[in-house]
């Protein structure tokens, strides 16, 4: 019951407007309902309350990336990585944002850095596959995506890897 949840979260915020976790949870529901502007406001307010709230920063960066506002997403991720340069999820998000904004070389560097610290990071492996497929290296892409599925079969990255693998197999046959 999303409407009741939204109402409950808003009531909690009336009691404590600086409750960042509530703002983050509210933003998650608002985004699921398609209220992106409201979700963005709640995530920004959560970060105003707790500037080091990593999950809120990553969610806000992802939302802005989906809204094709790459520059704003990059600024947020760079600030996060300046505080925590070993945050692999932030580095993966940075790579994804760079990829989406057409900066493939920079994205590749970001994903390679993640994999240097964690060779089994499914996000970075997935995007290495995307970069390989982008260069028509389908066999390599498929290998990366199989690894993603093996490591975390129930993840969103695995779902995307399965889909992209089917396409890559077809393209490999054509080329």
ZATOR-784089 format. One record per residue: x, y, z of N, C-alpha, C, O in turn; residue number from 1. Coordinates in Angstrom, 1 decimal, always signed. Layout:
<recs>
REC    n_u    n_v    n_w   ca_u   ca_v   ca_w    c_u    c_v    c_w    o_u    o_v    o_w  nr
REC      X      Y      Z      X      Y      Z      X      Y      Z      X      Y      Z NUM
...
</recs>
This chain:
<recs>
REC    n_u    n_v    n_w   ca_u   ca_v   ca_w    c_u    c_v    c_w    o_u    o_v    o_w  nr
REC   +0.9   -1.2   +0.0   +0.0   +0.0   +0.0   +0.9   +1.2   +0.0   +1.2   +1.8   +1.1   1
REC   +1.3   +1.7   -1.2   +2.2   +2.8   -1.3   +1.6   +4.1   -0.8   +2.4   +4.9   -0.1   2
REC   +0.4   +4.3   -1.0   -0.2   +5.6   -0.5   -0.2   +5.7   +1.0   +0.2   +6.8   +1.5   3
REC   -0.5   +4.6   +1.7   -0.4   +4.6   +3.2   +1.0   +4.8   +3.6   +1.3   +5.5   +4.6   4
REC   +2.0   +4.1   +2.9   +3.4   +4.2   +3.3   +3.9   +5.7   +3.1   +4.6   +6.2   +4.0   5
REC   +3.5   +6.3   +2.0   +3.9   +7.7   +1.8   +3.3   +8.6   +2.9   +4.0   +9.5   +3.4   6
REC   +2.1   +8.4   +3.2   +1.4   +9.2   +4.2   +2.1   +9.0   +5.6   +2.3   +9.9   +6.3   7
REC   +2.5   +7.7   +5.9   +3.2   +7.5   +7.2   +4.6   +8.1   +7.2   +4.9   +8.7   +8.2   8
REC   +5.3   +8.0   +6.1   +6.6   +8.6   +6.1   +6.5  +10.1   +6.2   +7.3  +10.8   +6.9   9
REC   +5.5  +10.7   +5.6   +5.4  +12.2   +5.7   +5.0  +12.6   +7.1   +5.4  +13.6   +7.6  10
REC   +4.2  +11.8   +7.7   +3.8  +12.1   +9.1   +5.1  +12.0  +10.0   +5.3  +12.8  +10.9  11
REC   +5.9  +11.0   +9.8   +7.1  +10.9  +10.6   +8.0  +12.1  +10.3   +8.7  +12.5  +11.3  12
REC   +8.0  +12.6   +9.1   +8.9  +13.8   +8.8   +8.3  +15.0   +9.5   +9.1  +16.0   +9.7  13
REC   +7.0  +15.1   +9.7   +6.5  +16.2  +10.4   +7.0  +16.2  +11.8   +7.2  +17.3  +12.4  14
REC   +7.2  +15.0  +12.4   +7.7  +14.9  +13.8   +9.1  +15.2  +13.9   +9.6  +15.8  +14.8  15
REC   +9.9  +14.8  +12.8  +11.3  +15.0  +12.8  +11.8  +15.2  +11.4  +12.1  +14.2  +10.7  16
REC  +11.8  +16.4  +10.9  +12.2  +16.7   +9.5  +13.6  +16.4   +9.1  +13.9  +16.3   +7.9  17
REC  +14.5  +16.1  +10.1  +15.9  +15.8   +9.8  +16.1  +14.3   +9.8  +17.3  +13.8   +9.8  18
REC  +15.1  +13.5   +9.8  +15.2  +12.0   +9.8  +15.5  +11.5   +8.4  +14.7  +11.2   +7.6  19
REC  +16.8  +11.4   +8.2  +17.3  +11.1   +6.8  +16.9   +9.8   +6.3  +16.6   +9.6   +5.1  20
REC  +16.9   +8.8   +7.1  +16.5   +7.4   +6.7  +15.0   +7.4   +6.2  +14.7   +6.8   +5.2  21
REC  +14.2   +8.1   +6.9  +12.8   +8.2   +6.5  +12.7   +8.9   +5.1  +11.9   +8.5   +4.2  22
REC  +13.5  +10.0   +4.9  +13.5  +10.7   +3.6  +14.0   +9.7   +2.5  +13.4   +9.7   +1.4  23
REC  +15.0   +8.9   +2.8  +15.5   +8.0   +1.8  +14.4   +7.0   +1.5  +14.2   +6.7   +0.3  24
REC  +13.8   +6.4   +2.5  +12.7   +5.4   +2.2  +11.6   +6.0   +1.4  +11.0   +5.4   +0.5  25
REC  +11.2   +7.2   +1.8  +10.1   +7.9   +1.1  +10.5   +8.1   -0.3   +9.7   +7.9   -1.2  26
REC  +11.7   +8.6   -0.6  +12.2   +8.8   -1.9  +12.2   +7.5   -2.8  +11.8   +7.5   -4.0  27
REC  +12.5   +6.4   -2.1  +12.5   +5.1   -2.8  +11.0   +4.8   -3.3  +10.9   +4.4   -4.5  28
REC  +10.1   +5.0   -2.5   +8.7   +4.8   -2.9   +8.2   +5.8   -4.0   +7.6   +5.4   -4.9  29
REC   +8.6   +7.0   -3.8   +8.2   +8.1   -4.7   +8.8   +7.8   -6.1   +8.1   +8.0   -7.1  30
REC  +10.0   +7.3   -6.1  +10.6   +7.0   -7.4  +10.0   +5.8   -8.1   +9.8   +5.8   -9.3  31
REC   +9.6   +4.8   -7.3   +8.9   +3.7   -7.8   +7.5   +4.1   -8.4   +7.1   +3.5   -9.4  32
REC   +6.9   +5.1   -7.8   +5.6   +5.6   -8.3   +5.8   +6.5   -9.5   +4.8   +7.0  -10.1  33
REC   +7.0   +6.9   -9.8   +7.3   +7.8  -11.0   +7.3   +9.3  -10.6   +7.4  +10.1  -11.5  34
REC   +7.3   +9.6   -9.3   +7.4  +11.0   -8.9   +8.9  +11.3   -8.7   +9.3  +11.5   -7.5  35
REC   +9.6  +11.5   -9.8  +11.0  +11.7   -9.7  +11.4  +13.0   -9.1  +12.4  +13.0   -8.3  36
REC  +10.7  +14.1   -9.3  +11.0  +15.4   -8.7  +10.9  +15.3   -7.2  +11.7  +15.8   -6.5  37
REC   +9.8  +14.7   -6.8   +9.6  +14.6   -5.3  +10.7  +13.7   -4.7  +11.2  +14.0   -3.6  38
REC  +11.0  +12.6   -5.4  +12.1  +11.7   -4.9  +13.4  +12.4   -4.8  +14.1  +12.3   -3.8  39
REC  +13.7  +13.2   -5.8  +15.0  +13.9   -5.8  +15.0  +14.9   -4.7  +16.0  +15.1   -4.0  40
REC  +13.9  +15.6   -4.4  +13.8  +16.5   -3.3  +14.1  +15.8   -1.9  +14.8  +16.3   -1.1  41
REC  +13.5  +14.7   -1.8  +13.6  +13.9   -0.5  +15.1  +13.4   -0.4  +15.6  +13.5   +0.7  42
REC  +15.7  +13.0   -1.4  +17.1  +12.5   -1.3  +18.0  +13.7   -1.0  +18.9  +13.6   -0.2  43
REC  +17.8  +14.8   -1.7  +18.6  +16.0   -1.4  +18.4  +16.5   +0.0  +19.4  +16.9   +0.7  44
REC  +17.2  +16.4   +0.6  +16.9  +16.7   +2.0  +17.6  +15.8   +2.9  +18.1  +16.2   +3.9  45
REC  +17.6  +14.5   +2.5  +18.3  +13.5   +3.4  +19.8  +13.8   +3.4  +20.4  +13.7   +4.5  46
REC  +20.4  +14.2   +2.3  +21.8  +14.6   +2.3  +22.1  +15.9   +3.0  +23.2  +16.1   +3.5  47
REC  +21.1  +16.8   +3.0  +21.3  +18.0   +3.8  +21.3  +17.7   +5.3  +22.1  +18.3   +6.0  48
REC  +20.5  +16.7   +5.7  +20.5  +16.3   +7.1  +21.8  +15.5   +7.5  +22.4  +15.8   +8.5  49
REC  +22.2  +14.6   +6.6  +23.3  +13.8   +6.8  +24.2  +13.7   +5.6  +24.0  +12.9   +4.7  50
REC  +25.1  +14.7   +5.4  +25.9  +14.8   +4.2  +26.7  +13.5   +3.8  +27.1  +13.4   +2.7  51
REC  +26.9  +12.7   +4.8  +27.7  +11.5   +4.5  +26.9  +10.2   +4.3  +27.4   +9.1   +4.3  52
REC  +25.6  +10.4   +4.1  +24.6   +9.3   +3.9  +24.9   +8.7   +2.5  +24.3   +9.2   +1.5  53
REC  +25.7   +7.7   +2.4  +26.1   +7.1   +1.2  +25.0   +6.6   +0.3  +25.0   +6.8   -0.9  54
REC  +24.1   +5.8   +0.9  +23.0   +5.2   +0.1  +22.1   +6.3   -0.5  +21.7   +6.2   -1.7  55
REC  +21.9   +7.4   +0.2  +21.1   +8.5   -0.4  +21.9   +9.2   -1.5  +21.3   +9.5   -2.5  56
REC  +23.2   +9.3   -1.4  +24.0   +9.9   -2.4  +24.0   +9.0   -3.7  +23.8   +9.5   -4.8  57
REC  +24.1   +7.7   -3.5  +24.1   +6.8   -4.6  +22.8   +6.8   -5.3  +22.7   +6.7   -6.5  58
REC  +21.7   +6.8   -4.5  +20.4   +6.8   -5.1  +20.1   +8.1   -5.9  +19.5   +8.1   -7.0  59
REC  +20.5   +9.2   -5.3  +20.3  +10.5   -6.0  +21.2  +10.6   -7.3  +20.7  +11.0   -8.3  60
REC  +22.4  +10.0   -7.2  +23.2  +10.0   -8.5  +22.6   +9.1   -9.5  +22.6   +9.5  -10.7  61
REC  +22.0   +8.0   -9.1  +21.4   +7.1  -10.1  +20.1   +7.7  -10.6  +19.8   +7.6  -11.8  62
REC  +19.3   +8.4   -9.8  +18.1   +9.1  -10.3  +18.5  +10.1  -11.3  +17.9  +10.2  -12.4  63
REC  +19.5  +10.9  -11.0  +19.9  +12.0  -11.9  +20.5  +11.4  -13.2  +20.3  +11.9  -14.3  64
REC  +21.2  +10.2  -13.1  +21.7   +9.6  -14.3  +20.5   +9.1  -15.2  +20.5   +9.3  -16.4  65
REC  +19.5   +8.5  -14.6  +18.3   +8.0  -15.3  +17.6   +9.2  -16.0  +17.0   +9.1  -17.0  66
REC  +17.6  +10.4  -15.3  +17.0  +11.6  -15.9  +17.9  +12.3  -16.9  +17.6  +13.4  -17.4  67
REC  +19.0  +11.6  -17.2  +20.0  +12.1  -18.2  +20.7  +13.4  -17.8  +21.1  +14.3  -18.6  68
REC  +20.8  +13.6  -16.5  +21.5  +14.8  -15.9  +22.9  +14.3  -15.4  +23.1  +14.3  -14.2  69
REC  +23.7  +13.9  -16.3  +25.0  +13.3  -16.0  +25.9  +14.2  -15.3  +26.6  +13.7  -14.3  70
REC  +26.0  +15.4  -15.6  +26.9  +16.4  -15.0  +26.6  +16.4  -13.5  +27.5  +16.4  -12.6  71
REC  +25.3  +16.5  -13.1  +24.9  +16.6  -11.7  +25.2  +15.3  -11.0  +25.7  +15.3   -9.8  72
REC  +25.0  +14.2  -11.7  +25.4  +12.9  -11.1  +26.9  +12.8  -10.8  +27.3  +12.3   -9.8  73
REC  +27.7  +13.2  -11.8  +29.1  +13.2  -11.7  +29.6  +14.0  -10.5  +30.5  +13.5   -9.7  74
REC  +29.1  +15.2  -10.3  +29.5  +16.1   -9.2  +29.2  +15.4   -7.9  +30.1  +15.3   -7.0  75
REC  +28.0  +14.8   -7.7  +27.7  +14.1   -6.5  +28.6  +12.9   -6.2  +29.0  +12.7   -5.1  76
REC  +28.9  +12.1   -7.3  +29.8  +11.0   -7.1  +31.2  +11.3   -6.8  +31.9  +10.7   -6.0  77
REC  +31.7  +12.4   -7.4  +33.0  +12.8   -7.2  +33.2  +13.3   -5.7  +34.2  +13.0   -5.1  78
REC  +32.2  +14.0   -5.2  +32.2  +14.5   -3.8  +32.2  +13.3   -2.9  +32.9  +13.2   -1.9  79
REC  +31.4  +12.3   -3.2  +31.3  +11.1   -2.4  +32.7  +10.3   -2.4  +33.2   +9.9   -1.4  80
REC  +33.3  +10.2   -3.6  +34.6   +9.5   -3.7  +35.7  +10.3   -3.1  +36.7   +9.7   -2.7  81
REC  +35.6  +11.6   -3.0  +36.6  +12.4   -2.3  +36.6  +12.1   -0.8  +37.6  +12.1   -0.2  82
REC  +35.4  +11.8   -0.3  +35.3  +11.4   +1.2  +35.7  +10.0   +1.4  +36.3   +9.7   +2.4  83
REC  +35.3   +9.1   +0.4  +35.5   +7.7   +0.6  +36.0   +7.1   -0.8  +35.2   +6.5   -1.5  84
REC  +37.3   +7.3   -1.0  +37.8   +6.8   -2.4  +37.8   +5.3   -2.6  +38.0   +4.9   -3.8  85
REC  +37.5   +4.5   -1.6  +37.5   +3.1   -1.8  +36.0   +2.6   -1.8  +35.8   +1.4   -1.6  86
REC  +35.1   +3.4   -2.0  +33.7   +3.0   -2.0  +33.4   +2.5   -3.4  +33.3   +3.2   -4.4  87
REC  +33.4   +1.1   -3.6  +33.4   +0.5   -4.9  +32.0   +0.7   -5.5  +32.0   +0.7   -6.8  88
REC  +31.0   +0.8   -4.8  +29.7   +1.0   -5.4  +29.6   +2.4   -6.0  +29.0   +2.7   -7.0  89
REC  +30.2   +3.4   -5.3  +30.3   +4.8   -5.8  +31.1   +4.8   -7.1  +30.8   +5.5   -8.0  90
REC  +32.2   +4.1   -7.1  +33.1   +4.1   -8.2  +32.4   +3.4   -9.4  +32.6   +3.8  -10.6  91
REC  +31.6   +2.3   -9.1  +30.9   +1.7  -10.2  +29.8   +2.6  -10.7  +29.6   +2.7  -12.0  92
REC  +29.1   +3.3   -9.9  +28.1   +4.3  -10.3  +28.8   +5.4  -11.1  +28.2   +5.9  -12.1  93
REC  +30.0   +5.8  -10.7  +30.7   +6.8  -11.5  +31.0   +6.3  -12.9  +30.8   +7.0  -13.9  94
REC  +31.5   +5.0  -13.0  +31.7   +4.4  -14.3  +30.5   +4.3  -15.1  +30.5   +4.6  -16.3  95
REC  +29.4   +4.0  -14.5  +28.1   +3.9  -15.3  +27.7   +5.3  -15.8  +27.2   +5.4  -16.9  96
REC  +27.9   +6.3  -15.0  +27.5   +7.6  -15.4  +28.4   +8.1  -16.5  +28.0   +8.7  -17.5  97
REC  +29.7   +7.8  -16.4  +30.7   +8.1  -17.5  +30.3   +7.4  -18.8  +30.3   +8.0  -19.8  98
REC  +29.9   +6.1  -18.6  +29.5   +5.3  -19.8  +28.3   +6.0  -20.5  +28.3   +6.2  -21.7  99
REC  +27.3   +6.3  -19.7  +26.1   +6.8  -20.2  +26.3   +8.2  -20.8  +25.5   +8.6  -21.7 100
REC  +27.3   +8.9  -20.4  +27.5  +10.2  -20.9  +28.5  +10.2  -22.1  +28.9  +11.2  -22.6 101
REC  +28.8   +9.0  -22.6  +29.7   +8.8  -23.7  +31.1   +8.8  -23.5  +31.9   +8.8  -24.4 102
REC  +31.6   +8.8  -22.2  +33.0   +8.8  -21.9  +33.4   +7.4  -21.6  +33.7   +7.0  -20.5 103
REC  +33.5   +6.6  -22.7  +33.8   +5.1  -22.5  +35.1   +4.8  -21.9  +35.3   +3.9  -21.1 104
REC  +36.2   +5.6  -22.4  +37.5   +5.3  -21.8  +37.6   +5.6  -20.3  +38.2   +4.8  -19.6 105
REC  +37.0   +6.7  -19.9  +37.0   +7.0  -18.5  +36.2   +6.0  -17.7  +36.6   +5.6  -16.6 106
REC  +35.1   +5.5  -18.3  +34.3   +4.5  -17.6  +35.1   +3.2  -17.5  +35.0   +2.5  -16.4 107
REC  +35.8   +2.8  -18.5  +36.6   +1.6  -18.4  +37.7   +1.7  -17.3  +37.9   +0.7  -16.6 108
REC  +38.3   +2.8  -17.1  +39.2   +3.0  -16.0  +38.5   +2.8  -14.7  +39.1   +2.2  -13.8 109
REC  +37.4   +3.4  -14.5  +36.6   +3.3  -13.3  +36.3   +1.8  -13.0  +36.5   +1.3  -11.8 110
REC  +35.8   +1.1  -14.0  +35.5   -0.3  -13.7  +36.7   -1.2  -13.5  +36.7   -2.1  -12.6 111
REC  +37.8   -0.9  -14.2  +39.1   -1.6  -13.9  +39.6   -1.4  -12.5  +40.1   -2.3  -11.9 112
REC  +39.4   -0.2  -12.0  +39.8   +0.1  -10.6  +39.0   -0.7   -9.6  +39.5   -1.2   -8.6 113
REC  +37.7   -0.7   -9.9  +36.8   -1.5   -9.0  +37.3   -3.0   -9.0  +37.4   -3.6   -7.9 114
REC  +37.5   -3.5  -10.1  +37.9   -4.9  -10.2  +39.3   -5.2   -9.7  +39.6   -6.4   -9.3 115
REC  +40.1   -4.2   -9.6  +41.4   -4.4   -9.0  +41.3   -4.7   -7.5  +42.0   -5.4   -6.9 116
REC  +40.3   -4.0   -6.9  +40.0   -4.2   -5.5  +39.1   -5.4   -5.2  +39.3   -6.0   -4.2 117
REC  +38.2   -5.6   -6.1  +37.2   -6.7   -5.9  +37.0   -7.4   -7.3  +36.1   -6.9   -8.0 118
REC  +37.7   -8.4   -7.6  +37.6   -9.1   -8.9  +36.2   -9.7   -9.2  +36.0  -10.1  -10.3 119
REC  +35.4   -9.8   -8.1  +34.1  -10.4   -8.3  +33.0   -9.3   -8.1  +31.8   -9.7   -7.8 120
REC  +33.2   -8.1   -8.3  +32.2   -7.0   -8.2  +31.3   -7.1   -9.4  +31.7   -6.8  -10.5 121
REC  +30.1   -7.6   -9.2  +29.2   -7.8  -10.3  +28.8   -6.6  -11.1  +28.7   -6.7  -12.4 122
REC  +28.7   -5.5  -10.5  +28.4   -4.2  -11.3  +29.6   -3.9  -12.3  +29.3   -3.6  -13.4 123
REC  +30.8   -4.0  -11.8  +31.9   -3.7  -12.7  +32.1   -4.7  -13.7  +32.4   -4.4  -14.9 124
REC  +31.9   -6.0  -13.4  +32.0   -7.1  -14.3  +30.9   -6.9  -15.4  +31.2   -7.1  -16.6 125
REC  +29.7   -6.6  -15.0  +28.6   -6.4  -16.0  +29.0   -5.3  -17.0  +28.9   -5.4  -18.2 126
REC  +29.5   -4.2  -16.5  +29.8   -3.0  -17.4  +31.1   -3.3  -18.2  +31.2   -2.7  -19.3 127
REC  +32.0   -4.1  -17.7  +33.1   -4.5  -18.5  +32.6   -5.3  -19.7  +33.1   -5.1  -20.9 128
REC  +31.6   -6.1  -19.5  +30.9   -6.8  -20.6  +30.2   -5.9  -21.6  +30.3   -6.0  -22.8 129
REC  +29.6   -4.8  -21.0  +28.9   -3.8  -21.9  +30.0   -3.1  -22.7  +29.8   -2.9  -23.9 130
REC  +31.1   -2.8  -22.1  +32.1   -2.1  -22.9  +32.7   -3.0  -24.0  +33.0   -2.5  -25.1 131
REC  +32.9   -4.3  -23.7  +33.4   -5.2  -24.6  +32.4   -5.4  -25.8  +32.8   -5.4  -27.0 132
REC  +31.1   -5.5  -25.5  +30.1   -5.6  -26.5  +30.1   -4.4  -27.4  +29.8   -4.4  -28.6 133
REC  +30.3   -3.2  -26.8  +30.3   -2.0  -27.5  +31.4   -1.9  -28.5  +31.2   -1.2  -29.5 134
REC  +32.4   -2.7  -28.3  +33.6   -2.8  -29.2  +33.5   -4.1  -30.1  +34.5   -4.5  -30.7 135
REC  +32.3   -4.7  -30.1  +32.1   -5.9  -30.9  +33.0   -7.1  -30.4  +33.2   -8.0  -31.2 136
REC  +33.4   -7.1  -29.2  +34.1   -8.2  -28.6  +33.1   -9.1  -27.8  +33.1   -9.1  -26.6 137
REC  +32.2   -9.7  -28.6  +31.1  -10.4  -28.0  +31.4  -11.6  -27.1  +30.8  -11.8  -26.1 138
REC  +32.4  -12.3  -27.5  +32.8  -13.5  -26.7  +33.3  -13.0  -25.3  +32.9  -13.6  -24.3 139
REC  +34.1  -12.0  -25.3  +34.5  -11.5  -24.0  +33.4  -10.9  -23.2  +33.3  -11.1  -21.9 140
REC  +32.4  -10.2  -23.8  +31.3   -9.7  -23.1  +30.5  -10.8  -22.5  +30.0  -10.8  -21.4 141
REC  +30.2  -11.9  -23.3  +29.4  -13.0  -22.8  +30.1  -13.7  -21.6  +29.4  -14.1  -20.7 142
REC  +31.4  -13.8  -21.7  +32.2  -14.4  -20.5  +32.0  -13.6  -19.3  +31.7  -14.1  -18.2 143
REC  +32.0  -12.2  -19.4  +31.8  -11.3  -18.2  +30.4  -11.5  -17.7  +30.2  -11.6  -16.5 144
REC  +29.5  -11.6  -18.6  +28.1  -11.6  -18.1  +27.8  -13.0  -17.5  +27.0  -13.1  -16.6 145
REC  +28.4  -14.1  -18.0  +28.2  -15.4  -17.4  +28.7  -15.4  -16.0  +28.2  -15.9  -15.1 146
REC  +29.8  -14.7  -15.8  +30.4  -14.6  -14.5  +29.5  -13.8  -13.5  +29.3  -14.2  -12.4 147
REC  +28.9  -12.8  -14.0  +27.9  -12.0  -13.2  +26.7  -12.9  -12.8  +26.4  -12.9  -11.6 148
REC  +26.2  -13.7  -13.7  +25.1  -14.6  -13.4  +25.5  -15.6  -12.4  +24.8  -16.0  -11.5 149
REC  +26.8  -16.2  -12.6  +27.3  -17.2  -11.6  +27.4  -16.6  -10.2  +27.1  -17.3   -9.2 150
REC  +27.9  -15.4  -10.1  +28.2  -14.8   -8.8  +26.9  -14.4   -8.1  +26.8  -14.6   -6.9 151
REC  +26.0  -13.7   -8.8  +24.8  -13.2   -8.1  +23.6  -13.4   -9.1  +23.1  -12.5   -9.7 152
REC  +23.1  -14.7   -9.2  +22.0  -15.0  -10.1  +20.7  -14.3  -10.0  +20.0  -14.1  -10.9 153
REC  +20.4  -13.8   -8.8  +19.2  -13.1   -8.5  +19.3  -11.6   -8.6  +18.3  -10.9   -8.4 154
REC  +20.4  -11.0   -8.9  +20.6   -9.6   -8.9  +20.1   -8.9  -10.2  +19.8   -9.6  -11.2 155
REC  +19.9   -7.6  -10.1  +19.5   -6.9  -11.3  +20.6   -6.9  -12.4  +20.2   -7.0  -13.6 156
REC  +21.8   -6.9  -12.0  +22.9   -7.1  -13.0  +22.8   -8.4  -13.7  +23.1   -8.5  -14.9 157
REC  +22.5   -9.5  -13.0  +22.3  -10.8  -13.6  +21.2  -10.8  -14.6  +21.3  -11.4  -15.7 158
REC  +20.1  -10.1  -14.3  +18.9  -10.1  -15.2  +19.4   -9.3  -16.5  +19.0   -9.8  -17.6 159
REC  +20.0   -8.2  -16.3  +20.5   -7.5  -17.5  +21.6   -8.3  -18.3  +21.6   -8.2  -19.5 160
REC  +22.4   -9.0  -17.5  +23.4   -9.8  -18.2  +22.8  -10.9  -19.1  +23.3  -11.2  -20.2 161
REC  +21.8  -11.6  -18.5  +21.1  -12.6  -19.3  +20.5  -12.0  -20.6  +20.7  -12.6  -21.7 162
REC  +19.9  -10.9  -20.5  +19.2  -10.2  -21.6  +20.3   -9.8  -22.6  +20.2  -10.1  -23.8 163
REC  +21.4   -9.2  -22.2  +22.4   -8.7  -23.1  +23.2   -9.9  -23.7  +23.7   -9.8  -24.8 164
REC  +23.3  -11.0  -23.0  +24.0  -12.2  -23.5  +23.3  -12.7  -24.7  +23.9  -13.1  -25.7 165
REC  +21.9  -12.8  -24.6  +21.1  -13.3  -25.7  +21.4  -12.4  -27.0  +21.5  -12.9  -28.1 166
REC  +21.4  -11.1  -26.8  +21.6  -10.2  -27.9  +23.0  -10.4  -28.4  +23.2  -10.4  -29.7 167
REC  +24.0  -10.5  -27.6  +25.4  -10.7  -28.0  +25.6  -12.0  -28.8  +26.3  -12.0  -29.8 168
REC  +24.9  -13.0  -28.4  +25.1  -14.3  -29.1  +24.5  -14.1  -30.5  +25.1  -14.6  -31.5 169
REC  +23.4  -13.4  -30.6  +22.8  -13.2  -32.0  +23.8  -12.3  -32.8  +24.0  -12.6  -34.0 170
REC  +24.3  -11.3  -32.2  +25.2  -10.4  -32.9  +26.5  -11.1  -33.3  +27.1  -10.9  -34.4 171
REC  +27.0  -12.0  -32.4  +28.2  -12.8  -32.7  +28.0  -13.7  -33.9  +28.9  -13.8  -34.8 172
REC  +26.8  -14.2  -34.1  +26.5  -15.1  -35.2  +26.5  -14.2  -36.5  +27.0  -14.7  -37.6 173
REC  +25.9  -13.0  -36.4  +25.8  -12.2  -37.6  +27.2  -11.7  -38.0  +27.5  -11.7  -39.2 174
REC  +28.0  -11.3  -37.1  +29.4  -10.8  -37.4  +30.4  -11.9  -37.4  +31.6  -11.7  -37.7 175
</recs>
